[in-house]
Amino acid sequence: MTQVRTARVDHAPAAVVERLVALAGLAPSVHNTQPWLWEYVDQRLTLHADHRRQLAAEDPSGRNLTISCGAALHHLEFAASALGWETAVHHLPVPSDRGVLAEVVVGRTGPHPVDAEAIRLLRERCTDRRRFTAWPVPGDRLDTLCRTAALWGAEAQAVTDEASRFRLELLANQALTTMEFDRQQRAEQDSWIDRADAAGIPHALLPHHPDPLQARSRFQPGLLEDARLALHGCDRVIAIGSAADDVEGWIVAGQALSAVWLEAARQGLSVVPMSQPIEDADARAEITRDVLGSAFVPHILLRVGWQAMGRRELARTPRRPLQEVLNHRALRGAKGPDGAGIPTVGEAQSGP
């Protein structure tokens, strides 16, 4: 009788889980709210949406919150791969609980080398809101970024023709005007600038707008010497979305957002999310119909371009400490490696 030997699968120890969650915390999020919580029980990491950090006025549906959590999920998967671990991911494992977005099992069948360059990308990625240079982004690079999004199950399209770009610029500026006249949205947004806790956006990282009639941004004027409109002629925009405007689609869009951003950073490109046209229902419908040809529903827009060579490096935005986002009590009770298997790709939704 032939005996079939199965490979032993080791689960990640607590120290590795802590490091992965810390690296996942470097992910981009709307207004740097960092609206995620992680729990580790029985060798499973559960990603929860922290609805206490939801933007009630700007994001009542939770779209941007969920996209932010999806970005953190991809950051964790990316970090695990860089450190030589494998991940199996289930989206929405508890459909009745709107706060549970994903479960992750981290394991490996043997040691793998650490990818130091990938870890460097995670640590150096940032949002640089300063104006891009006039250098065009080649079409093949935009195609690569769109293919990167598709690897994670998202739809992506680069907006390159002049008519669509002009329409998108009008919609973006209309959305800014709508927001400027909404006191609740303005107050909510301002509450995330120069916060006392480890979240939000420091005033020093927002561009300075000397002429408010010619330079528009969703944020109040900052201290960086720069000025820009919502879109400039040199900017290129990538729309990321899915067939349905639902939580599953938002999670996938967040994973794709993170993947595209890291790939863009690897290529030396700068990325700035532009969510305000998507937050407006009428603008979102027009973008879907007039810009994307109803190919899919957009969940996030990304401005992509080149920053000037030699421009000073920006400070990083603050990050919540690990003890605020990870359930340590569960970690302390976690067991070390055992012989249990992890779900295969066929059993779970997972990225490449």
C-alpha positions in Angstrom: 0.0 0.0 0.0 1.5 3.3 -1.0 1.6 6.0 1.6 1.1 9.6 0.5 3.1 12.0 2.4 1.7 15.6 2.7 4.0 18.6 3.2 4.0 20.0 6.7 2.6 23.5 6.9 3.9 25.8 9.6 1.7 28.7 10.8 3.3 32.1 11.3 4.3 32.6 14.9 3.1 35.6 16.9 6.2 37.7 16.2 5.7 37.3 12.4 2.0 38.2 12.7 2.8 41.3 14.7 5.3 42.4 12.0 2.8 41.8 9.2 0.1 43.8 10.9 2.6 46.6 11.5 3.5 46.6 7.8 -0.1 46.5 6.8 -0.6 49.6 8.9 1.5 51.5 6.4 -1.3 51.2 3.8 -3.0 54.3 2.4 -6.4 55.3 3.8 -8.9 58.1 3.3 -7.6 61.1 5.2 -5.2 58.7 6.9 -8.0 57.5 9.2 -6.5 54.0 9.3 -9.9 52.4 9.8 -8.9 48.8 10.4 -8.7 46.4 13.3 -7.1 43.0 13.4 -7.8 40.0 15.6 -5.7 36.8 15.8 -7.4 33.7 17.1 -6.7 30.0 16.3 -4.1 30.9 13.7 -6.5 33.1 11.8 -6.2 36.9 11.3 -9.5 38.6 11.0 -9.8 42.0 9.4 -12.5 44.3 10.9 -13.6 47.7 9.7 -13.3 50.2 12.5 -16.6 52.1 11.9 -15.7 54.5 14.7 -13.3 56.0 12.1 -15.9 56.2 9.3 -16.4 59.7 7.7 -20.1 60.1 8.3 -20.5 63.1 6.1 -18.1 62.3 3.3 -18.4 58.5 3.2 -21.9 57.5 4.6 -21.9 54.2 2.6 -18.5 53.2 3.9 -17.0 52.8 0.4 -13.8 54.7 1.2 -13.5 53.0 4.6 -13.7 49.6 3.0 -11.3 50.5 0.2 -8.9 51.6 2.9 -9.2 48.3 4.7 -8.8 46.4 1.4 -5.5 48.3 0.9 -4.3 47.2 4.3 -5.3 43.7 3.4 -3.1 43.8 0.3 -0.3 45.4 2.2 -0.4 42.5 4.6 -0.4 39.9 1.8 2.4 41.8 0.0 4.5 41.9 3.3 3.9 38.2 4.0 5.2 37.3 0.5 8.2 39.6 1.0 9.0 37.9 4.3 8.7 34.4 2.8 5.2 33.5 3.9 2.0 32.5 2.0 -1.5 33.9 2.6 -4.9 32.4 2.1 -7.7 35.0 2.2 -11.5 34.7 2.5 -13.5 37.9 1.8 -16.6 38.5 4.0 -16.4 35.2 5.9 -19.3 36.3 8.2 -21.9 37.9 5.8 -24.2 39.0 8.6 -21.4 41.0 10.4 -20.8 44.2 8.4 -17.6 44.8 10.4 -15.8 41.6 9.4 -14.2 42.1 6.0 -11.7 39.2 5.6 -10.0 36.3 7.3 -6.3 35.5 6.5 -4.3 32.4 7.3 -0.5 32.8 7.1 1.7 29.8 6.7 4.4 28.1 4.6 5.8 24.7 3.8 9.4 25.8 4.1 11.7 28.8 4.5 11.9 31.4 1.7 14.3 34.3 1.2 13.3 37.8 2.3 12.6 40.3 -0.4 14.2 43.4 1.1 13.3 45.6 -1.9 9.6 44.9 -1.4 9.8 45.8 2.3 11.5 49.0 1.3 8.7 49.8 -1.1 6.2 49.4 1.7 8.1 51.7 4.0 8.8 54.4 1.4 5.4 54.6 -0.3 3.6 57.8 0.5 1.1 60.3 -0.8 2.9 63.3 -2.4 0.2 65.8 -3.3 2.6 68.3 -4.9 2.1 69.1 -8.6 3.4 66.5 -11.1 5.9 67.5 -13.8 4.9 67.9 -17.4 6.6 64.6 -18.4 4.0 62.3 -19.9 3.5 58.8 -18.4 4.0 56.3 -21.3 1.0 54.3 -22.3 2.7 51.0 -21.7 3.3 51.9 -18.0 -0.3 52.8 -17.6 -1.2 49.4 -19.2 1.1 47.6 -16.7 -0.7 49.3 -13.8 -4.1 48.4 -15.1 -3.0 44.8 -15.5 -1.7 44.8 -12.0 -5.2 45.8 -10.8 -6.7 43.1 -12.8 -4.6 40.5 -11.1 -6.5 41.2 -7.9 -9.9 40.8 -9.5 -10.6 44.5 -10.1 -11.5 46.4 -13.3 -9.1 49.2 -14.3 -9.0 51.7 -17.1 -6.6 54.5 -17.9 -8.3 57.7 -19.0 -6.1 59.0 -21.8 -8.3 60.5 -24.6 -8.7 64.3 -24.4 -12.5 64.3 -24.4 -12.7 61.9 -21.4 -9.9 63.7 -19.6 -11.7 67.1 -20.0 -15.0 65.6 -18.8 -13.3 64.0 -15.8 -11.7 67.4 -14.9 -15.0 69.1 -15.0 -16.6 66.5 -12.8 -13.7 66.6 -10.4 -14.0 70.3 -10.0 -17.7 70.2 -9.7 -17.4 67.7 -6.9 -14.9 70.0 -5.1 -17.4 72.9 -5.4 -20.2 70.7 -3.9 -18.0 69.7 -1.0 -16.9 73.3 -0.4 -20.5 74.3 0.2 -21.2 71.4 2.6 -20.3 72.6 6.1 -20.5 69.1 7.6 -18.0 67.7 5.0 -15.6 70.6 5.4 -15.7 70.4 9.2 -15.2 66.6 9.1 -12.3 66.9 6.7 -10.7 69.6 8.7 -11.0 67.4 11.9 -8.4 65.0 10.3 -5.7 67.6 9.8 -3.0 68.2 12.5 -4.7 65.7 14.9 -3.2 65.1 18.3 -3.3 61.3 17.9 -1.4 59.1 15.5 -3.7 59.6 12.5 -4.8 62.2 10.0 -2.7 64.4 7.8 -0.1 66.9 9.1 -0.6 70.5 7.8 3.0 70.4 6.6 2.2 67.7 4.0 -0.6 69.7 2.3 0.3 71.9 -0.7 0.2 75.7 -0.3 -2.3 77.4 -2.6 -1.4 81.1 -3.0 -4.3 81.8 -5.4 -7.6 80.0 -4.3 -9.2 81.1 -7.7 -6.6 79.2 -9.7 -5.4 76.4 -7.4 -7.9 73.9 -6.0 -7.6 71.0 -3.7 -10.0 69.2 -1.4 -7.9 70.2 1.5 -7.3 73.6 3.1 -4.1 75.4 2.1 -1.0 73.7 3.6 2.7 74.6 4.0 4.2 72.9 0.9 5.0 75.5 -1.7 3.0 74.2 -4.6 -0.2 74.8 -6.5 -2.4 72.6 -8.6 -5.9 72.1 -9.9 -7.9 68.9 -9.3 -6.3 67.7 -12.6 -3.5 69.1 -14.8 -2.8 68.5 -18.5 0.2 66.3 -17.5 -1.7 64.1 -15.1 -2.9 60.6 -16.1 -5.9 59.0 -14.3 -6.6 55.3 -13.7 -10.1 54.4 -12.6 -10.4 51.2 -10.5 -13.7 49.5 -9.8 -15.8 46.5 -10.4 -19.1 45.3 -11.9 -21.1 45.9 -8.8 -21.0 48.8 -6.3 -20.9 46.6 -3.2 -18.7 45.7 -0.2 -17.0 42.9 -2.1 -16.1 45.2 -4.9 -14.8 47.8 -2.5 -12.5 45.3 -0.8 -11.1 44.2 -4.2 -10.7 47.8 -5.3 -8.7 48.5 -2.1 -6.4 45.5 -2.8 -5.9 46.6 -6.4 -5.3 50.2 -5.2 -2.5 49.0 -3.0 -1.0 46.7 -5.7 -1.1 49.5 -8.3 0.4 52.0 -5.9 3.3 49.8 -5.0 4.0 48.9 -8.6 3.9 52.6 -9.5 6.3 53.3 -6.7 8.6 50.6 -8.0 8.6 52.3 -11.4 9.4 55.7 -9.8 5.8 57.1 -10.4 3.8 59.1 -7.9 0.2 58.3 -7.1 -2.5 60.5 -5.5 -6.0 59.1 -4.9 -8.9 61.2 -6.1 -12.1 60.1 -4.4 -14.2 63.2 -4.3 -15.8 62.7 -7.8 -16.7 59.1 -6.7 -18.2 60.4 -3.4 -20.8 62.4 -5.4 -23.5 60.0 -6.7 -24.3 62.1 -9.8 -20.6 62.5 -10.7 -20.0 58.8 -10.2 -22.9 58.0 -12.5 -21.5 60.4 -15.2 -18.0 58.9 -14.9 -19.4 55.4 -15.3 -21.5 56.4 -18.4 -19.5 59.1 -20.1 -15.9 58.4 -19.2 -15.8 54.6 -18.8 -18.5 53.7 -21.3 -20.5 51.8 -18.6 -17.7 49.1 -18.6 -17.7 49.0 -14.8 -18.5 51.1 -11.7 -15.6 53.2 -10.5 -14.7 53.0 -6.8 -11.5 55.1 -6.8 -9.6 57.3 -9.2 -5.8 57.6 -9.1 -3.8 60.5 -10.5 -0.5 59.1 -11.8 2.5 61.2 -12.8 6.2 62.0 -12.2 7.5 64.1 -9.3 10.3 66.6 -10.1 13.8 65.0 -9.7 15.6 66.1 -6.6 12.4 67.2 -4.8 12.9 66.8 -1.1 11.6 63.7 0.5 8.4 64.1 2.5 7.9 63.1 6.1 5.7 60.1 6.6 2.2 60.5 8.0 1.7 59.2 11.6 0.6 55.6 12.2 -1.5 54.1 15.0 0.5 52.0 17.4 0.3 48.2 17.0 -1.5 47.8 20.3 -4.4 49.9 19.0 -5.1 47.8 15.9 -4.1 44.2 16.9 -5.8 42.1 19.6 -2.7 41.1 21.7 -4.6 39.0 24.1 -5.4 36.5 21.3 -1.8 36.6 20.2 -0.5 35.7 23.7 -2.6 32.6 23.6 -1.6 31.6 20.1 0.3 28.4 19.6 3.5 27.9 17.7 3.8 26.0 14.4 1.7 22.9 14.2 1.0 20.4 11.5 -2.4 21.9 10.5 -2.8 22.9 6.8 -3.8 26.2 5.4 -6.6 26.7 2.8 -5.4 26.4 -0.7 -6.0 29.0 -3.4 -8.9 26.9 -4.6 -10.5 27.1 -1.2 -10.0 30.9 -0.7 -10.0 34.1 -2.5 -6.4 35.2 -2.8 -4.1 37.5 -4.8 -1.2 36.4 -7.0 
